[in-house]
Amino acid sequence: MRKLIFIGFLVIGALVGLLSAAHDDWATRTVLGAVGALFGAATGGAVTGLGRSKKALPLESDAIPGMGVTSEDLVANFWRDKGRPPFMKPPEADSDPGSPR
């Protein structure tokens, strides 16, 4: 049933494109029909949800808690790591500005 609704939106979009160029040449009718079909396909896909996956997979399925890579670990250590992932911090600046490099 969802595919039938999707095809209906596709056809309606193509007809709107064709009717908007009813008094033009065939090239313009073809292009506007294709553009209308494109918009009809996008609308029909959004309405029927054909491109949507049924089951959302977890992003961190094999992450080990406490290793610093899960979102909970990043939130817990946000202030210590200054918002960066662990081991990705830039080197700290020298505390003594007069020290030789």
Residue pairs with C-beta under 8 A, 6 or more apart in sequence:
2 48
2 49
2 50
3 48
3 50
5 44
5 47
5 48
6 41
6 44
6 45
6 47
6 48
6 50
7 44
8 44
9 40
9 41
9 43
9 44
9 47
9 48
10 37
10 40
10 41
10 44
11 40
12 40
13 36
13 37
13 38
13 39
13 40
13 41
13 43
13 44
14 33
14 34
14 36
14 37
14 40
15 36
16 36
16 40
17 32
17 33
17 34
17 35
17 36
17 37
17 39
18 29
18 32
18 33
18 36
20 32
20 36
21 28
21 29
21 32
21 33
22 29
44 50
45 51
60 69
60 70
60 71
63 69
63 70
64 70
65 72
65 73
66 73
67 73
68 74
68 77
68 85
68 86
68 87
69 85
69 86
74 81
74 85
77 86
81 89
82 89
